Amino acid sequence: MSYEEPQSYVNCIINFGVVPVGTTVIKKYPLKNKHYDAVTFYVTRSTNTNPIYYVFDVNKYETKVPAGGTFMLKISYTPNISGSIDYDYFTITNTQHHFYKLCFNGESTGPSVKVSIRSLIFFQTPKRIQSKQMFTLTNPSKVPAIFQFDVGEEEQGVFTVEPILGTLGPEGQALITVRFLPQAHRLYSRQLCCLVLYHHPLIIHLFGICSLSDEYDNPELAFRYYPFPHEETVGFKGYFSDSVTMKHVPPPISLTVNYLDFGRILPDSSCQTLTTSFTNHMDNEVAVEWEEINLFRLYPEKLEIPPKKSALYECRFQPDDTCRLSGAILNGHVTWSLFFDSDFPESINVPIPITLRVIGHSFPKNQIWIPSISITPNNVILPLNLPNFPSWTTFIIRAHGHLPVLYKLVPPSKTLVIYNFNQ
C-alpha cells in the first residue's frame, strides 16, 4: 500500500474564548478549493477524546467543493460543565492530498449565586413576634441562573417560601420571603435548599419558636446546632446528607427509606400503607415530631426513641379526588441532647430536621397519555474527580404538556450514583 506525502500542511488554532455553560457558540473556517476540479474534504475527529466529553462539533464531516469554490465549515462549542477548559483536535484531508489540523479550545463559565444569610430565626412568644423575614439571592456573574427551592409545591409546611422558583439575570438579584406558620407550640427547624442549575446548592437553616412561655425571650439565650461536620451542612454534601450511606462520621439519626412511592391509589380504594424505619444512633434519647400534611399521614406523629434503637413508621396515602398527582415533603423535628448539655444552661438545642418524600397518584388505568418532557442538558456529564471523592452535577426535567408527568430515575444495578429531586 503506497503512502503519498501531503501537498501542503496547515495548522490552525481556533479559540472560542469564555462561553456560558449550556449555550452554543459557532465559528467558521473556510475550506477553499483552488483547483480546476471538484475536491472532496474529509473531517476526522481526534480518537483520543472520550465521546462523553465531546463539546466541539462540525456541521459536515464530508463535503464536495466545486472548482474555485469555498465551503464554510461551522464549528460549534457547547460546554456542559461549568468552569471547564476544553481542547479537541480535528484533521481535514482532501482528494488533492492537502492536510489541515484544527486545534479547538475554549473555557466555560457558569452562574455564581450568593445568599445574603446562612440562617433565620423566627419567634412567636409572649414578648416577641417575628414570623416573616426576607433574604436576597444575588448573581454577580454574567450568566443567567435558574433557581428552585426544594419545597413541596402544594404544601410547604410551617415554613413557606415565596417565590419558589425563578431566574436571576446577569448581575441580578431576587428578594425571597420566608414565613413561619406554626401548627403547635414547640420548636421547629428546617434545612432550606436552593437548587441552582450548573451550581452547587445553597442551604439556609431555619429555626422557629412557638411558645406561650417567656423563657425563650431571654436575650442571653443561645441556640446550639448539632455539631455536624461542616462539609455536611453546605453545598452538595449538605443537600445529599440524607441520601449518602457512606460517611466518615456516623450520622446522629437516619431513615432506612427517605422516599416512598405509593403508585396508583384511587379514592374509593382502601388506604395503602408504606413503612420506613427511624434509627437513633446517639447515646441519648431523642423525641421525634412530624408536621401534618393533607392526604399523607405519618404514624406515630410523636415518638420518643431510646439510644441506639429503631422505630417503625407507617405512612398512609388517601387521595380525595381522581386524576390527580400528589407529592409532598414530610418534615420532622428531632429533639436531642448531649451528655455535656448541663455545661450550657443558657442554651437551647435546635432540633435536627429530617424529611421524608412521598408521592402517589389517582389516575385510572384507562387514562393514558403520551408525556412531553425535555432534559437540560441533553447529556448529563459529571465533572472529573479523584478516586474516593464524590462528583456532583445538576440538570432540569421540564414537562411541556398540561398534564403531570410521572418519571423515575433508574441507576444501573451496580452504581454509586445517588440523586435527589423535586416532585
C-alpha positions in Angstrom: 0.0 0.0 0.0 1.6 3.3 -1.1 1.6 6.4 1.1 1.5 9.8 -0.5 3.0 12.8 1.2 0.6 15.7 1.7 1.0 18.5 -0.8 0.5 21.1 1.9 0.1 21.2 5.7 -1.9 23.8 7.6 -2.1 24.1 11.4 -4.8 26.4 12.7 -5.8 27.2 16.3 -9.4 28.4 16.9 -10.1 29.9 20.3 -13.7 30.2 21.4 -12.9 32.2 24.5 -15.2 32.1 27.5 -18.6 30.7 26.8 -21.5 30.3 29.3 -22.2 26.7 30.2 -25.3 25.2 28.4 -25.0 27.6 25.4 -23.5 27.2 21.9 -21.0 29.4 20.1 -20.3 28.8 16.4 -17.3 29.8 14.5 -16.5 29.3 10.8 -13.4 28.0 8.9 -13.2 28.3 5.1 -12.4 25.2 3.0 -11.2 26.7 -0.3 -10.7 24.7 -3.5 -8.1 26.4 -5.6 -8.0 23.6 -8.2 -9.8 23.3 -11.5 -11.6 20.2 -10.5 -14.0 19.5 -7.7 -12.4 18.5 -4.4 -13.8 16.4 -1.6 -12.9 17.3 2.0 -12.9 14.7 4.8 -13.1 15.9 8.5 -12.0 13.5 11.2 -12.2 14.0 15.0 -9.3 13.0 17.2 -9.7 9.5 18.6 -8.0 10.5 21.9 -11.1 12.3 23.1 -13.7 10.2 25.0 -17.1 10.6 23.3 -18.8 11.6 26.6 -16.6 14.7 26.6 -17.4 15.8 23.1 -18.1 19.6 23.3 -16.9 20.6 19.9 -18.6 19.6 16.7 -18.7 20.4 13.0 -21.7 20.6 10.6 -20.1 18.5 7.9 -17.7 15.6 8.1 -17.6 15.1 4.3 -18.3 17.7 1.6 -17.5 18.3 -2.0 -16.4 21.8 -3.0 -16.6 22.8 -6.7 -13.7 24.2 -8.6 -12.7 27.6 -7.3 -15.4 27.4 -4.6 -15.4 27.8 -0.8 -17.3 25.9 1.8 -17.7 27.5 5.2 -17.2 24.8 7.9 -19.2 25.6 11.0 -17.6 24.6 14.3 -19.8 24.6 17.4 -18.7 24.7 21.1 -21.3 23.7 23.7 -19.7 23.3 27.1 -21.6 21.2 29.6 -19.5 21.6 32.8 -19.1 24.9 34.4 -15.5 26.1 34.9 -14.0 23.6 32.4 -11.2 24.2 30.0 -11.8 22.2 26.8 -9.5 21.2 24.0 -10.0 19.0 20.9 -8.3 18.3 17.6 -9.8 17.7 14.1 -8.0 16.8 11.0 -9.1 17.6 7.4 -7.8 15.9 4.3 -8.9 16.3 0.7 -8.6 14.4 -2.6 -5.7 16.7 -3.6 -3.7 15.5 -0.6 -3.9 18.7 1.4 -3.8 18.2 5.2 -5.3 20.6 7.8 -5.0 20.3 11.6 -7.6 22.3 13.5 -7.0 22.8 17.3 -10.1 24.0 19.2 -10.0 25.4 22.7 -12.5 27.2 24.9 -13.4 27.8 28.5 -16.8 27.6 30.1 -18.3 29.8 32.8 -21.4 29.4 34.9 -23.6 31.3 37.4 -22.2 32.4 40.7 -25.1 32.7 43.1 -24.7 34.1 46.7 -27.2 34.2 49.5 -27.3 37.1 52.0 -27.8 35.0 55.1 -26.9 31.5 56.4 -29.8 31.1 59.0 -33.1 32.7 60.0 -34.7 32.5 63.5 -38.4 33.1 63.9 -40.4 33.8 67.1 -44.0 33.6 68.3 -43.6 34.2 72.0 -45.3 36.5 74.5 -42.8 39.3 74.1 -41.6 38.7 70.5 -43.4 38.2 67.2 -41.2 37.7 64.2 -43.0 35.4 61.7 -41.8 37.0 58.4 -38.3 37.5 57.2 -36.6 38.1 53.9 -33.2 37.5 52.3 -31.6 38.1 48.9 -30.2 35.9 46.2 -27.6 37.6 44.1 -26.0 36.6 40.8 -22.9 38.7 40.3 -21.9 36.7 37.2 -22.7 37.4 33.6 -24.6 34.1 33.2 -28.3 33.7 34.0 -29.0 31.5 37.0 -32.2 29.3 37.1 -33.1 28.5 40.8 -35.7 26.5 42.6 -36.3 25.9 46.3 -36.6 22.3 47.3 -40.0 22.5 49.0 -43.4 21.0 48.4 -45.4 22.7 45.7 -48.9 22.2 47.2 -48.0 22.3 50.9 -44.7 23.7 52.3 -45.3 23.1 56.0 -44.7 25.6 58.8 -42.0 27.5 56.8 -43.3 28.8 53.5 -41.1 30.3 50.7 -42.0 32.8 48.0 -41.2 32.7 45.2 -40.4 29.0 44.9 -38.5 29.3 41.5 -37.2 31.9 39.1 -34.3 33.1 37.0 -31.6 35.5 38.2 -30.4 37.6 35.3 -26.7 38.5 34.8 -25.7 40.7 37.8 -29.3 40.4 39.0 -30.9 39.6 42.4 -34.2 38.3 43.8 -35.8 39.0 47.2 -37.1 35.8 48.9 -39.7 35.9 51.6 -40.0 33.2 54.3 -43.0 33.0 56.7 -43.3 31.0 59.9 -46.8 29.4 60.3 -46.5 27.0 63.3 -49.1 24.3 63.9 -48.5 23.8 67.6 -46.4 25.2 70.5 -43.0 23.7 70.0 -39.6 24.2 68.3 -39.3 23.9 64.5 -36.3 23.6 62.2 -35.7 23.2 58.5 -32.8 22.9 56.1 -34.0 25.1 53.2 -32.2 24.2 50.0 -32.0 26.4 47.0 -31.1 24.4 43.8 -29.3 26.3 41.0 -28.6 24.9 37.6 -24.9 24.5 37.0 -24.2 25.5 40.6 -23.9 23.9 44.0 -27.0 24.1 46.2 -27.4 26.9 48.7 -28.5 25.9 52.2 -30.3 28.2 54.7 -31.0 26.9 58.2 -34.5 27.9 59.5 -35.4 27.8 63.2 -38.7 28.7 64.7 -40.0 29.0 68.3 -43.7 28.9 69.1 -44.4 29.1 72.8 -46.7 30.6 75.5 -43.7 30.8 77.9 -41.5 33.8 78.2 -38.4 31.6 78.8 -37.5 32.0 75.1 -37.5 35.8 75.4 -34.3 35.9 77.4 -31.8 38.0 75.3 -28.9 36.0 76.7 -30.3 32.7 75.4 -28.1 30.9 72.9 -29.1 28.5 70.2 -26.9 25.4 69.6 -27.0 23.3 66.4 -26.0 19.7 66.3 -22.2 19.5 65.6 -22.4 18.1 62.1 -19.1 18.2 60.1 -19.1 21.5 58.2 -18.9 19.9 54.8 -22.3 18.1 55.5 -24.0 21.5 56.1 -23.1 23.2 52.8 -23.2 22.5 49.1 -23.9 19.2 47.5 -22.7 17.2 50.5 -25.2 19.0 52.7 -28.1 18.5 50.2 -27.3 14.8 49.8 -26.6 14.2 53.5 -29.7 12.1 54.0 -29.1 10.0 50.9 -25.4 9.1 51.2 -24.8 5.9 53.1 -21.0 6.0 53.2 -19.9 8.6 55.7 -16.7 9.3 57.6 -18.7 10.4 60.6 -21.8 8.3 61.6 -25.0 10.4 61.5 -27.0 11.0 64.7 -30.2 9.8 63.1 -31.2 8.1 59.9 -34.2 6.7 57.9 -33.9 3.3 56.1 -36.0 4.8 53.3 -36.4 8.5 52.7 -38.6 8.3 49.6 -42.0 6.5 49.4 -43.8 5.9 46.1 -47.4 4.8 46.5 -48.1 4.5 42.8 -51.8 4.4 41.8 -54.3 4.8 44.6 -58.0 5.6 43.8 -60.2 7.5 46.3 -62.6 4.6 46.7 -59.9 2.0 47.3 -58.5 1.0 50.6 -55.8 3.2 52.1 -52.3 1.9 51.3 -49.6 1.9 53.9 -45.8 2.0 53.3 -43.2 1.9 56.0 -39.8 3.3 56.9 -37.6 2.8 59.9 -36.0 5.6 62.0 -32.8 4.8 63.9 -31.4 6.8 66.8 -27.6 6.4 66.6 -27.0 8.8 69.5 -26.2 7.8 73.1 -29.2 9.8 74.5 -32.9 9.5 73.9 -34.4 11.6 71.1 -38.0 12.8 70.6 -39.4 13.0 67.0 -42.4 15.1 65.9 -43.8 15.3 62.4 -45.7 18.1 60.8 -49.2 17.4 59.4 -49.8 17.3 55.7 -53.1 16.7 53.8 -53.5 13.3 52.0 -50.3 11.8 53.5 -50.3 10.9 57.2 -47.3 9.5 59.2 -47.8 7.4 62.3 -46.9 7.9 65.1 -46.7 11.7 64.8 -44.9 11.9 68.1 -42.4 9.4 69.5 -39.5 9.1 71.9 -36.8 6.7 70.7 -34.2 5.3 73.2 -30.5 5.5 72.3 -29.2 3.0 69.7 -32.8 1.9 69.0 -35.0 2.0 65.9 -38.7 2.6 65.4 -41.1 1.8 62.5 -43.2 4.5 60.9 -46.3 4.0 58.8 -47.2 6.4 56.1 -50.7 6.4 54.6 -52.0 7.9 51.3 -55.7 8.6 50.8 -56.4 10.8 47.7 -59.6 12.9 47.8 -60.1 13.1 44.0 -59.3 11.2 40.8 -56.8 12.2 38.1 -54.5 13.9 40.5 -50.8 13.7 41.1 -49.9 14.2 44.8 -46.5 14.7 46.2 -45.2 16.1 49.5 -42.2 16.5 51.7 -43.0 15.4 55.3 -40.9 17.5 57.7 -39.9 16.1 61.1 -38.1 17.7 64.0 -35.8 15.7 66.3 -35.2 17.0 69.8 -31.7 15.9 71.0 -29.3 16.3 73.9 -25.7 15.5 74.7 -24.1 14.4 77.9 -22.4 17.8 78.5 -25.5 19.8 78.0 -25.5 20.7 81.7 -22.4 22.8 81.0 -24.6 25.2 78.8 -27.7 26.0 80.9 -28.4 29.2 78.9 -28.6 27.4 75.5 -31.3 25.6 73.5 -30.6 22.7 71.2 -32.0 23.4 67.8 -34.0 20.3 66.6 -32.4 18.2 63.9 -34.5 18.5 60.7 -35.5 15.3 58.9 -37.5 14.8 55.7 -39.5 12.0 54.1 -40.5 12.5 50.5 -43.8 10.9 49.3 -45.6 10.7 46.0 -48.7 9.0 44.6 -51.4 9.5 42.0 -55.1 8.7 41.4 -55.2 8.3 37.6 -57.4 5.4 36.5 -55.7 2.7 34.4 -57.7 3.6 31.2 -56.5 7.2 31.2 -53.1 7.1 29.4 -51.4 10.0 27.6 -48.0 10.5 25.9 -45.9 12.7 28.1 -43.8 15.5 26.6 -40.7 16.3 28.5 -37.2 17.7 27.9 -33.9 17.4 29.8 -31.4 20.2 30.0 -28.6 19.5 29.3 -29.2 16.5 27.0 -26.1 14.8 28.1 -25.5 14.9 31.9 -21.8 14.8 32.5 -20.3 14.6 35.9 -17.0 16.5 36.4 -13.8 14.6 36.7 -12.9 13.6 40.3 -10.2 11.7 42.2 -10.9 8.2 43.5 -12.9 8.0 46.7 -14.1 11.6 46.2 -17.7 12.3 45.0 -18.6 14.3 41.9 -21.8 16.3 41.5 -23.9 18.0 38.9 -27.4 19.3 38.1 -30.0 19.0 35.3 -33.6 20.1 34.7 -36.6 18.0 33.6 -39.3 20.0 32.1 -42.9 18.9 31.4 -44.4 20.7 28.3 -47.9 19.4 28.4 -50.9 20.4 30.5 -50.9 17.1 32.5 -48.4 16.0 35.1 -45.6 13.6 34.2 -44.6 10.6 36.4 -40.9 9.7 35.9 -38.3 7.6 37.7 -34.6 7.7 37.6 -33.2 4.2 37.4 -29.5 3.8 38.1 -27.6 0.7 36.9 -27.7 -2.3 39.2 -24.1 -1.7 40.3 -23.5 2.0 40.8 -22.5 4.7 43.2 -24.9 7.2 41.7 -27.4 9.0 44.0 -29.9 11.7 43.4 -32.5 14.0 45.0 -35.2 15.7 43.0 -38.3 17.9 43.4 -41.7 16.4 42.9 
